[in-house]
Amino acid sequence: MFPSSVRFPRSLYSGGGKCLNEGRTPADKVLTSWLHLLFNLVVQVLVGLPLEMVHGSLRIGAVYMAGVLAGSLGTSVFDTDVYLVGASGGVYALLAAHLANVLLNYNNMEFGIVRLIGIFVVASADVGFAVYDRYAAEPMGPPVSYVAHLTGALAGLTIGLLVLKNFEQKLHEQLIWWIALGVYAACTIFAILFNVFNPSYP
């Protein structure tokens, strides 16, 4: 069973789509899939574990699951004709949670800017590859959503600002807390209502 927001390429069931197996070999697709899986696993270990050691399992689990939910809902609105597995949304939520962590606790951190630059480089490279694989490379099999990366990152930033520990809370950060809550709630409600009332839902 797949979540209700997971959509599949219409060419798989409409009978009118072009053949997706032209150009790239099955070995290319398998290699791409394994590289994507390996990236997700490495990020979860290298990024998720340090966050979990500082902020606890419940907080990081909430960030991860919020990213999975946002990736699924975002894809159901903006990029419907794709396969969606869900891990990328959670992984990018963890990456963006590092940004939230730096915003909340910059004065208590060493090399905060260096961490942000490293995360930005890694995330940009992976998103760039996903966009290239979607639009520039010859298709081989159903496309994989890159929107889940972006919406998962948005969820990681907003939920991270909500649930991560703030060791020196300042007055203006309370305003950031409410803004983050409003952004995540508004985007989630919009995506749910879009799926409920969208007549073109397959």
Secondary structure as GFF3:
##gff-version 3
##sequence-region A 1 202
A	DSSP	alpha_helix	11	14	.	.	.	ID=ss1
A	DSSP	alpha_helix	26	43	.	.	.	ID=ss2
A	DSSP	pi_helix	44	48	.	.	.	ID=ss3
A	DSSP	alpha_helix	49	55	.	.	.	ID=ss4
A	DSSP	alpha_helix	57	78	.	.	.	ID=ss5
A	DSSP	alpha_helix	87	105	.	.	.	ID=ss6
A	DSSP	three_ten_helix	106	108	.	.	.	ID=ss7
A	DSSP	alpha_helix	112	135	.	.	.	ID=ss8
A	DSSP	alpha_helix	147	163	.	.	.	ID=ss9
A	DSSP	alpha_helix	171	197	.	.	.	ID=ss10
###
